[in-house]
Amino acid sequence: MSQEKRKHLRLPVESTIFIELVSPRAGSSESGEVAMCKTLEVSRDGLRVGLEREVTVGAILQIGVQLPESGDTLYLAGEVSWCRANEEPQQSWSAGFKLLNAANSDIDRWIALLAEMER
């Protein structure tokens, strides 16, 4: 999508993120499956990330983002909009996430932080 059609500016920010690929079952002592990835671009309502494996389009996943400007981890929920294989050897896959206005997430802090970064 061209920048003119986007609602929000995309910023080329690289930071560490954690994506919960598989959640543990309720009441289980087992841990889920979490992937450590890198952001390639960020915006108020989305992320483009580089990751080691394919993720399912339409999946809603929990995301922890560590932006240098925030000093701590922000917890977000995002829906996988697209996922495709890369030709770059250091990141096998790229995926786009649409951030959701989920209860108990840090979406309001995320939006405020990105608004500051856009200035």
TORKOLKE-710763 format. One line per 2 residues: for each residue x, z, y of N, C-alpha, C, O. Coordinates in Angstrom, 3 decimals, decimal comma. Layout:
# residues N
X/Z/Y/X/Z/Y/X/Z/Y/X/Z/Y ~ ...
# end
This chain:
# residues 119
0,853/0,000/-1,176/0,000/0,000/0,000/0,893/0,000/1,230/1,866/0,752/1,283 ~ 0,582/-0,825/2,215/1,417/-0,889/3,408/1,231/0,362/4,252/0,209/1,043/4,170
2,258/0,655/5,076/2,222/1,847/5,922/1,029/1,787/6,875/0,473/2,830/7,220 ~ 0,618/0,577/7,314/-0,496/0,455/8,248/-1,815/0,925/7,633/-2,697/1,391/8,354
-1,961/0,809/6,318/-3,204/1,193/5,654/-3,214/2,658/5,232/-4,262/3,177/4,848 ~ -2,088/3,325/5,292/-2,010/4,724/4,876/-2,570/5,634/5,967/-2,441/5,350/7,158
-3,193/6,732/5,539/-3,701/7,710/6,496/-2,574/8,535/7,100/-2,639/8,917/8,269 ~ -1,536/8,810/6,305/-0,465/9,698/6,752/0,897/9,062/6,523/1,097/8,286/5,588
1,812/9,408/7,389/3,179/8,921/7,316/3,856/9,411/6,043/3,702/10,573/5,666 ~ 4,605/8,536/5,377/5,405/8,915/4,204/6,817/9,190/4,674/7,405/8,396/5,408
7,355/10,315/4,247/8,705/10,716/4,639/9,632/10,637/3,434/9,262/11,084/2,348 ~ 10,832/10,076/3,601/11,781/9,966/2,483/12,516/11,284/2,254/13,684/11,424/2,619
11,832/12,235/1,655/12,378/13,576/1,429/12,663/13,744/-0,055/11,785/13,535/-0,892 ~ 13,892/14,123/-0,375/14,239/14,408/-1,768/14,337/15,913/-1,938/15,144/16,571/-1,281
13,521/16,448/-2,814/13,575/17,876/-3,125/13,185/18,079/-4,584/12,637/17,187/-5,230 ~ 13,477/19,261/-5,079/13,170/19,597/-6,468/11,699/19,965/-6,597/11,159/20,710/-5,779
11,057/19,435/-7,633/9,689/19,843/-7,941/9,581/20,147/-9,431/10,367/19,665/-10,247 ~ 8,597/20,953/-9,753/8,298/21,307/-11,137/6,865/20,877/-11,417/5,949/21,235/-10,677
6,671/20,115/-12,479/5,341/19,636/-12,843/4,979/20,204/-14,204/5,710/20,025/-15,178 ~ 3,838/20,894/-14,263/3,363/21,441/-15,537/2,676/20,317/-16,304/1,542/19,945/-16,001
3,373/19,786/-17,293/2,857/18,665/-18,081/1,850/19,113/-19,125/0,878/18,408/-19,397 ~ 2,077/20,284/-19,712/1,184/20,846/-20,723/0,977/22,313/-20,390/1,942/23,070/-20,280
-0,282/22,719/-20,229/-0,608/24,115/-19,937/-0,712/24,903/-21,229/-1,143/24,365/-22,249 ~ -0,317/26,188/-21,201/-0,513/27,011/-22,395/-2,003/27,276/-22,598/-2,773/27,285/-21,637
-2,396/27,488/-23,824/-3,797/27,812/-24,109/-4,132/29,182/-23,541/-3,280/30,070/-23,487 ~ -5,376/29,344/-23,119/-5,830/30,626/-22,579/-5,635/31,717/-23,621/-6,006/31,545/-24,782
-5,061/32,830/-23,214/-4,835/33,953/-24,110/-3,631/33,795/-25,008/-3,338/34,682/-25,810 ~ -2,928/32,686/-24,891/-1,765/32,421/-25,738/-0,504/32,977/-25,100/-0,379/33,018/-23,876
0,422/33,401/-25,933/1,713/33,864/-25,419/2,715/32,710/-25,331/3,842/32,888/-24,868 ~ 2,292/31,530/-25,778/3,160/30,358/-25,714/3,330/29,913/-24,264/2,456/30,128/-23,424
4,464/29,292/-23,993/4,665/28,750/-22,653/4,224/27,293/-22,639/4,153/26,641/-23,681 ~ 3,933/26,798/-21,457/3,567/25,397/-21,308/4,820/24,540/-21,264/5,929/25,023/-21,494
4,632/23,277/-20,968/5,764/22,360/-20,834/5,888/21,970/-19,365/4,966/21,404/-18,777 ~ 7,044/22,283/-18,785/7,287/22,017/-17,370/8,474/21,075/-17,243/9,504/21,265/-17,889
8,319/20,054/-16,399/9,400/19,095/-16,148/9,957/19,317/-14,753/9,196/19,474/-13,798 ~ 11,281/19,331/-14,628/11,921/19,397/-13,324/12,174/17,962/-12,869/12,764/17,170/-13,605
11,730/17,629/-11,662/11,811/16,264/-11,148/12,296/16,297/-9,701/12,638/17,354/-9,171 ~ 12,320/15,136/-9,080/12,697/15,001/-7,668/11,629/14,216/-6,925/11,089/13,236/-7,439
11,327/14,664/-5,696/10,475/13,847/-4,841/11,312/12,704/-4,288/12,511/12,854/-4,053 ~ 10,672/11,573/-4,085/11,301/10,414/-3,449/10,716/10,200/-2,061/11,422/9,820/-1,127
9,414/10,450/-1,938/8,702/10,399/-0,660/7,613/11,457/-0,695/7,076/11,782/-1,753 ~ 7,292/11,992/0,487/6,213/12,972/0,593/5,320/12,602/1,775/5,771/11,984/2,739
4,057/12,986/1,686/3,131/12,852/2,807/2,164/14,023/2,731/2,200/14,814/1,789 ~ 1,306/14,122/3,725/0,342/15,227/3,737/-0,567/15,208/2,516/-1,001/16,259/2,045
-0,855/14,010/2,000/-1,813/13,940/0,891/-1,256/13,340/-0,393/-2,016/12,982/-1,292 ~ 0,086/13,228/-0,486/0,622/12,661/-1,714/2,119/12,808/-1,869/2,831/13,208/-0,948
2,579/12,469/-3,073/3,997/12,519/-3,421/4,343/11,284/-4,239/3,520/10,777/-5,003 ~ 5,562/10,811/-4,070/6,126/9,845/-5,021/7,316/10,539/-5,639/8,210/11,000/-4,930
7,335/10,616/-6,963/8,375/11,374/-7,657/9,093/10,507/-8,684/8,539/9,541/-9,208 ~ 10,333/10,877/-8,954/11,098/10,288/-10,038/11,142/11,286/-11,175/11,436/12,462/-10,960
10,853/10,829/-12,386/10,833/11,744/-13,523/11,370/11,093/-14,776/11,564/9,879/-14,841 ~ 11,606/11,933/-15,774/12,243/11,499/-17,024/11,283/10,848/-18,010/11,710/10,108/-18,896
9,987/11,120/-17,862/9,029/10,604/-18,839/7,758/10,137/-18,160/7,480/10,477/-17,010 ~ 7,009/9,364/-18,886/5,740/8,842/-18,386/4,707/9,959/-18,300/4,683/10,861/-19,138
3,855/9,892/-17,281/2,715/10,804/-17,169/1,441/9,962/-17,176/1,461/8,789/-16,801 ~ 0,352/10,556/-17,598/-0,908/9,847/-17,775/-1,632/9,671/-16,444/-1,889/10,645/-15,738
-1,956/8,432/-16,108/-2,723/8,155/-14,896/-4,081/8,842/-15,015/-4,744/8,747/-16,048 ~ -4,488/9,531/-13,953/-5,747/10,267/-13,944/-5,595/11,734/-14,292/-6,510/12,521/-14,049
-4,451/12,123/-14,863/-4,227/13,531/-15,214/-4,105/14,361/-13,939/-3,518/13,916/-12,953 ~ -4,658/15,559/-13,969/-4,519/16,501/-12,859/-3,528/17,562/-13,308/-3,757/18,273/-14,286
-2,427/17,658/-12,580/-1,315/18,517/-12,976/-0,967/19,509/-11,872/-1,166/19,243/-10,687 ~ -0,443/20,659/-12,291/0,037/21,667/-11,350/1,462/21,313/-10,946/2,275/20,927/-11,787
1,763/21,444/-9,654/3,060/21,042/-9,115/3,616/22,173/-8,267/2,901/22,749/-7,447 ~ 4,886/22,492/-8,461/5,604/23,432/-7,600/6,660/22,659/-6,831/7,523/22,023/-7,435
6,602/22,707/-5,500/7,515/21,935/-4,652/8,400/22,886/-3,865/7,918/23,838/-3,251 ~ 9,699/22,617/-3,889/10,657/23,394/-3,102/11,214/22,498/-2,004/12,188/21,776/-2,216
10,590/22,549/-0,825/11,099/21,779/0,309/12,098/22,627/1,081/11,875/23,823/1,269 ~ 13,194/22,029/1,530/14,197/22,799/2,274/13,609/23,479/3,509/14,036/24,577/3,867
12,642/22,848/4,160/12,057/23,389/5,380/11,172/24,610/5,137/10,955/25,399/6,057 ~ 10,655/24,782/3,912/9,716/25,879/3,660/10,404/27,152/3,201/9,894/28,247/3,440
11,551/27,030/2,548/12,264/28,217/2,087/11,720/28,826/0,808/12,368/29,695/0,224 ~ 10,559/28,402/0,359/10,010/28,919/-0,893/9,280/27,797/-1,620/9,258/26,656/-1,158
8,690/28,127/-2,749/7,982/27,127/-3,550/6,512/27,089/-3,152/5,855/28,127/-3,064 ~ 6,007/25,887/-2,913/4,588/25,694/-2,639/3,932/25,184/-3,917/4,458/24,289/-4,580
2,789/25,754/-4,255/2,082/25,379/-5,478/0,882/24,503/-5,128/0,019/24,887/-4,339 ~ 0,850/23,317/-5,735/-0,153/22,308/-5,422/-0,765/21,761/-6,706/-0,217/21,940/-7,794
-1,900/21,096/-6,568/-2,505/20,356/-7,680/-2,535/18,894/-7,270/-2,878/18,563/-6,135 ~ -2,173/18,022/-8,203/-2,149/16,602/-7,882/-2,658/15,755/-9,026/-2,458/16,079/-10,196
-3,322/14,662/-8,672/-3,802/13,701/-9,662/-2,829/12,532/-9,719/-2,443/11,991/-8,683 ~ -2,436/12,145/-10,919/-1,520/11,018/-11,091/-2,275/9,732/-10,741/-3,227/9,357/-11,426
-1,841/9,063/-9,672/-2,479/7,818/-9,226/-1,915/6,608/-9,949/-2,645/5,668/-10,263 ~ -0,613/6,631/-10,214/0,058/5,529/-10,902/1,347/6,052/-11,513/1,877/7,081/-11,094
1,843/5,333/-12,505/3,115/5,670/-13,151/3,707/4,380/-13,697/3,022/3,611/-14,373 ~ 4,987/4,146/-13,401/5,626/2,928/-13,914/7,094/3,176/-14,214/7,736/4,050/-13,630
7,603/2,382/-15,141/9,009/2,484/-15,537/9,898/1,998/-14,399/9,547/1,071/-13,669 ~ 11,055/2,642/-14,261/12,052/2,278/-13,249/13,174/1,491/-13,878/13,391/1,541/-15,088
13,876/0,770/-13,045/15,102/0,123/-13,488/16,308/1,005/-13,183/17,409/0,749/-13,671 ~ 16,098/2,054/-12,367/17,183/2,964/-12,010/17,493/3,875/-13,196/16,575/4,481/-13,749
18,758/3,990/-13,605/19,084/4,785/-14,789/18,882/6,295/-14,613/18,607/6,987/-15,593 ~ 19,010/6,818/-13,394/18,908/8,270/-13,224/17,462/8,770/-13,263/17,237/9,964/-13,462
16,490/7,895/-13,080/15,081/8,276/-13,134/14,337/7,214/-13,927/14,165/6,088/-13,461 ~ 13,902/7,571/-15,114/13,272/6,595/-16,002/11,914/6,119/-15,507/11,519/4,980/-15,757
11,192/7,002/-14,797/9,832/6,709/-14,366/9,634/7,114/-12,908/10,311/8,012/-12,408 ~ 8,706/6,449/-12,234/8,217/6,846/-10,911/6,721/7,054/-11,042/6,044/6,342/-11,784
6,212/8,040/-10,313/4,776/8,295/-10,338/4,310/8,686/-8,947/5,046/9,303/-8,176 ~ 3,076/8,316/-8,642/2,444/8,708/-7,394/1,379/9,749/-7,674/0,590/9,612/-8,608
1,364/10,793/-6,853/0,387/11,870/-6,992/-0,456/11,962/-5,734/0,079/11,961/-4,625 ~ -1,771/12,041/-5,896/-2,675/12,341/-4,791/-2,894/13,842/-4,823/-3,373/14,381/-5,821
-2,547/14,523/-3,736/-2,697/15,974/-3,692/-4,159/16,339/-3,487/-4,874/15,703/-2,713 ~ -4,586/17,375/-4,196/-5,982/17,800/-4,190/-6,148/19,093/-3,410/-5,237/19,919/-3,354
-7,314/19,260/-2,812/-7,643/20,489/-2,095/-8,186/21,487/-3,118/-9,393/21,711/-3,206 ~ -7,276/22,079/-3,884/-7,654/22,957/-4,995/-7,622/24,422/-4,567/-6,807/24,828/-3,738
-8,523/25,200/-5,148/-8,536/26,641/-4,898/-7,219/27,250/-5,364/-6,634/26,798/-6,349 ~ -6,764/28,255/-4,668/-5,534/28,992/-4,995/-4,281/28,124/-4,944/-3,275/28,451/-5,574
-4,333/27,022/-4,200/-3,126/26,212/-4,025/-2,603/26,436/-2,607/-3,262/27,063/-1,778 ~ -1,420/25,918/-2,350/-0,799/26,036/-1,029/-0,991/24,763/-0,207/-0,137/24,425/0,612
-2,096/24,058/-0,414/-2,308/22,777/0,254/-2,345/22,925/1,773/-1,842/22,051/2,479 ~ -2,922/24,000/2,293/-2,972/24,178/3,749/-1,574/24,368/4,327/-1,255/23,805/5,374
-0,743/25,153/3,658/0,649/25,327/4,095/1,409/24,013/3,994/2,212/23,691/4,869 ~ 1,159/23,248/2,924/1,804/21,945/2,734/1,470/21,010/3,904/2,363/20,396/4,489
0,181/20,909/4,238/-0,251/20,015/5,320/0,384/20,431/6,641/0,851/19,580/7,398 ~ 0,406/21,732/6,924/1,014/22,216/8,167/2,510/21,907/8,203/3,033/21,492/9,237
3,187/22,105/7,095/4,624/21,837/7,022/4,914/20,348/7,219/5,838/19,989/7,950 ~ 4,141/19,493/6,581/4,348/18,047/6,729/4,020/17,580/8,140/4,681/16,680/8,659
3,013/18,175/8,767/2,694/17,822/10,157/3,884/18,129/11,064/4,188/17,355/11,972 ~ 4,555/19,250/10,823/5,760/19,598/11,593/6,888/18,610/11,328/7,588/18,205/12,256
7,068/18,222/10,075/8,143/17,294/9,715/7,923/15,900/10,307/8,885/15,172/10,550 ~ 6,663/15,528/10,539/6,347/14,206/11,087/6,716/14,079/12,561/6,848/12,968/13,074
6,880/15,198/13,239/7,172/15,167/14,684/8,570/14,738/14,974/8,964/14,663/16,138
# end
